[in-house]
Amino acid sequence: MPNLSRYLFVTNRGPLQPGPDSHTLIRSGGGLASGLIGLMDQDNAQTIQWLFPISAEAELQAASEGRYQAVQPGFHPAPVDARDHATAYQAIANEYYWYLFHGLFDLSFEPIINQAFYDAYDRYRSFNTQMADAACRLDLAETMVIINDYHLMLMPQLLRERGFDGPIALFFHTPICTAAEAMLIPTRLRDELARSFAASSVIGLHADHWRQNLLESFGHHGPTLPPTVIAPLPADASAILSSLTDADIAQERERLEPLSMGLPTILRVDRIEPSKNLLRGVYAIDEMLRHHPSEAGNFRALLFAYPSRSTIPKYRRLTAELETLVREVNERWGRHGWDPIYLDLSDHPSRSLASYQIFDALLVNPLRDGLNLVAFEAALAAKPNAQIVLSTEAGAAEHIGSWLELINPLDIGETADALGRALNGGDLDPVRSWTRQNTWTKWLETISAAVR
């Protein structure tokens, strides 16, 4: 194995995107994007570089003018076919593999594996090929290529076919499907995935639960899988802690005070996405009040759910059902100027951070989640005696679950009971300590050590 002195991160989404005026580049959202930028700031572009696709006109214009590399010389935007990129992202990555890995398919209706599916998969393969070609145009001497997530699962084998013999890490930020769910992958595609996985030097995951699924789902198809490593993604602890005193965060806290009505507060902050299990969270509030109707008026639930992938019909349906369910619960239990749930469907990152400072009980109940950074980020900002109710199906549960209220995400009664206990307080100091120690440097070193 050659000495490692450089790293190339490959992602489906770049760290920067054109702003509203199309001339200014602004930072993309998400823990991976912000964390890798921080990692690059600590080192230099000679050590860590970043390859990402661009296809929109504003992105291509920014690249032609050198605006990405003006921000960071290690940024490498790769022009790809716009139709291939869009189809790979939506039809295959989001509407197929996302649902497969999260166990969300309703088998009476989906997936539909027909010629249209295979045509879309050809574009997924083409997109992966274009990204492999772009990587091979870079100087990869003494470089470890770290390919991120389900959008780019064919890249390891494509890099090998192009002669790259250096270390490759394929890191999954999602969960992995069970062996039964993996049978929903057509045989030739499953074999193609297994060959590409085997072409990696190491496969990284957030939790051992997903490693076991990987071995059971793909370990018996094709070549032997490479070693696996568990390396939970870090929260950007320093950025979160330093921003808590910012003026805009303080203003958001002031706006939140009348919403909580001075009552013990249950908080939910998540994007509108089926695996996040938003509806059962609302049902749990309803269940609390059914079991303990005298609690009406004694707490307040703030639900901040921001839009995601709104072009997909199932996401739009989820939004509509969430609004309807909240309205029904409020009509059932509201009284004397009090409603149990305040719902806001807008995206305000500074409000989210401010809300982490005021909750008494935070609900994080995904049906299945690779890790879930909300639990870590909220613990850093939380007030004394706050508590978190966490799904056992979030990868984070393996790392910090012993200090939290763990629940089966499908059990609404169990969730309601856990929220009631959480309102009585907890101790998040061990979670804060664990989160501070789980740094980006540690994450990178853990992955690198697996291939030395």
ABEGO torsion letter per residue (X at the ends): XBBBABBBBBBABBABBBBAAGABBBBBBEAAAAAAAAAAAABBAAABBBBBBBABAAAAAAAAAGAAAAABAABBBBBBBAAAAAAAAAAAAAAAAAAAAAGABBAAAOBBBBAAAAAAAAAAAAAAAAAAAAAAABBABGBBBBBBEAAAAAAAAAAAAAGBABBBBBBBABBBBBAAAAAABBAAAAAAAAAAAAABABBBBABAAAAAAAAAAAAABEBBBBBBBBBBBBBBAAAAAAAAABAAAAAAAAAAAAAAGGBBBBBBBBBBBAAAGAAAAAAAAAAAAAABAAABGABBBBBBBBBBGAABAAAAAAAAAAAAAAAAAAAAABBGGBBABBBBABBBAAAAAAAAAABABBBBABABBAAGAAAAAAAAABBBGBBBBBBAABAAAAAAAAABBBBBAABAAAAAAAAAAAAAEBBAAAAAAAAAABBAAAAAAAAAAAAX
